[in-house]
Amino acid sequence: MKQILFKRSIFIALCLAYGLSHAADPKIIGEFNDWTAYVYMEGKNKVCYMVSKPKKEEGSYTKRGSVYALLTHRPAESSKNVFSFMAGYPFKKESEVTVNIGNQNFKLFTENETAWAQDSDTDNKITNAIRNGSTLIIKGISAKDTATTDTFGLKGSSSAYGAISKECGIK
């Protein structure tokens, strides 16, 4: 399962990275305070996602790429609520990322510059926490041993989630 999720997530991350830099591909469904909802077609299949950038980035780094938190639906693959975090740097090998939303804490596995939940149950718990929380804090360690803390606002996350769910037919 981890391997399948990893391969899908790599593909999603590449599509999103491409899409975020080439705005003609994904279509904005709506902007909801801290979150923006998008849809794009992968062949004949819709992919819907919501994305946010951190309000605050902390760490003693000299160079860092773009940082994003995402929730993705891929209904053609019966995949929904996939949470991923793009750190803007390669993670330390075999490190974990910690996610804190209110009084809930989660661990994500890492590969290259992206982190994901281990399973769909954790994805669903993170999704619910994002929709009902106020702040998302993600901590990771780069391949150069630099600790980072990224703080995301969750204002509008429930509306963005509703928009991507409606667009992709997720109930």
Secondary structure, 3 states (H helix, E strand, C coil): CHHHHHHHHHHHHHHHHHHHHCCCCCEEEEEECCEEEEEEEECCEEEEEEEECCCEEECCCCCCCCCEEEEEEEHHHCEEEEEEEECCCCECCCCEEEEEECCEEEEEEEECCEEECCCHHHHHHHHHHHHHCCEEEEEEEECCCCEEEEEEECCCHHHHHHHHHHHHCCC
